[in-house]
Structures are given as structure tokens and as C-alpha cells.
Amino acid sequence: MIEEVGKRFSHEKIGKHWQVDESKDSFNKMLNHLEVTTNFRAFFECAFEQLLKIRTEDNLVILDLGGGVGWTSALMAKHPRVKKVLLVEPSKTRRFIQPYIASHFGVSNGKIEVIDGRFQDFNLKSKVDIVVMSASIHHCYDEFLPKLFDNISFCLKEPYGKARILIANEHVVTKFWVIKRFAALLKNIFLNRRHNIFYSLFNLRAPYPGDGEHWRTKKEINKITMNHGYVNNFHRNNGDLCIKNPSFFTKIQWVYYYSILDKNK
């Protein structure tokens, strides 16, 4: 399973909306995805704004962990209180696109440093003030979570205090999502489509084999953060992250949120 994820990062195929180059048209396609098709930009900017209300320092150095093509890095780098953003991303395809996005957003040269790293090894040469994970931690396998949080503690200049970590553009699932997954399991068994099943009756929320996508509950998220010494300030987003007008049944399966994590001594 984990080996398959590694292959995905080596030769990853990404959606057309992420395939930004020097053309304005390609950049506008990404913006349409972030601002019209989804609430990605609005939700992230809301979360980052709340983070900066708590962290009042200037010249912040921020780690954008699993930052993808770097649109979140670009938005943070443009903020006058941010000195530098370190974008850690395992996908060579996405790292290649980042400079185009930074250029389109008008980010000054040198404000973003792109690093080939992952949850298990950030590959950093310097420490940071804040760690941001936008739509990335749900790809981290449970077995890597202890290493992830160890790496976070090690890379922070000051590991203790308020607003050490921002988790943004994330989701938790409800019992209605689990019911739907159970119904899908029965359907696949009945139609003899066992090749479609990567989960079981006793592990309905098993992560997707191709990319480690997890469907965790709020209780699980709280337990993960608490076990690693963090206070989870959970904020529910208003609306849906992926589609503007989902059906009622879709909306009750998901809760979209951001969390600002404090760490006490």
C-alpha cells in the first residue's frame, strides 16, 4: 500500500486545474477551481487569518507541509508579516509547477523555498515558527503520525505555546458517511465486485490504497492531537469545501473544518 503511494509521487498525474504554466489561462483555471468550483481559497484564507490574530510576531517563517503545487505557500508568502515559506512536497510534478504559481501571484523571489520531503522526513535545514498542513494530513497513514508530530516538534523554533500548527481545508466524516460505505460494501458483495473493495465490515473507514486518503472522525482527530500533546481548537467551516450546493444527504456525511493547535508544556 505505502509502496504504491511512493510510485504515485514519482510519476503523478494531476488534475488539469493544477497544471499551471506561464500562461494566464492556466492560472485562471486554477483560480476558478479554488474560488468558484470549490471554497478552497476562502476556507484557507479564513483559517490563516485566525492564526495570525493569535501569532502576533512579524518575520514569520512558515512550513507548508504537503503544500502541493504551492498556492497556499504563495498566499502566505505575500503576507507582509511572513518572511519566508518552506514548501515541503513529495510530488516532483507538483514541485515543478510551484514557480509558475508564485510568479502569477507576484511573490518576490526567495520568499518560497521548495523542498523534496514528506511526513516521515521533512528534509529541512532550518527551523520554523509555524507548521501549516492544508488538505494534507488526511493523507498521512496512522503508522506515520508519531513520526510526523516528532518532526513537527523538532522543526519548530519554539515547540510550546499557542498556535504552533494550523490544519486547514480538512474534513471529518459522520455516521451517515459510514452508513453509505456499509451500503456500498453490501452492494459490491451482492454484485460479486470484490475487486472494488479495499475496506471491510470491521474497517469501513480503511484508507484508500492509492494515495492514503483517510476518512477520520472528529473523535479520532481530537485523540490524535491530544496524544501528541496538543490542544485542538476546532472550527467548523460554514459551507462545503468541494462543491457549492451539495445535496442534503451529501452535506450530512461531511464536516469541513480548520484547527489551530496549541501545545502546553
RAVEN-V613102 format. One record per run of one state. SS is the DSSP state (@ for helix, = for strand, . for the rest). FROM is the first residue (numbers start at 1). LEN is the number of residues. If there is no record, write none. Layout:
ss->(SS & SS)
from->(FROM & FROM)
len->(LEN & LEN)
This chain:
ss->(. & @ & . & @ & . & @ & . & @ & . & = & . & @ & . & = & . & @ & . & = & . & = & . & = & . & = & . & = & . & @ & . & @ & = & . & = & . & @ & . & @ & . & = & . & = & . & @ & . & = & . & @ & . & = & .)
from->(1 & 2 & 11 & 16 & 19 & 24 & 38 & 40 & 55 & 60 & 66 & 71 & 78 & 82 & 89 & 92 & 106 & 112 & 116 & 118 & 119 & 121 & 122 & 128 & 129 & 130 & 135 & 137 & 140 & 142 & 156 & 157 & 161 & 174 & 175 & 191 & 194 & 197 & 200 & 201 & 203 & 204 & 218 & 228 & 230 & 237 & 248 & 252 & 254 & 264)
len->(1 & 9 & 5 & 3 & 5 & 14 & 2 & 15 & 5 & 6 & 5 & 7 & 4 & 7 & 3 & 14 & 6 & 4 & 2 & 1 & 2 & 1 & 6 & 1 & 1 & 5 & 2 & 3 & 2 & 14 & 1 & 4 & 13 & 1 & 16 & 3 & 3 & 3 & 1 & 2 & 1 & 14 & 10 & 2 & 7 & 11 & 4 & 2 & 10 & 2)
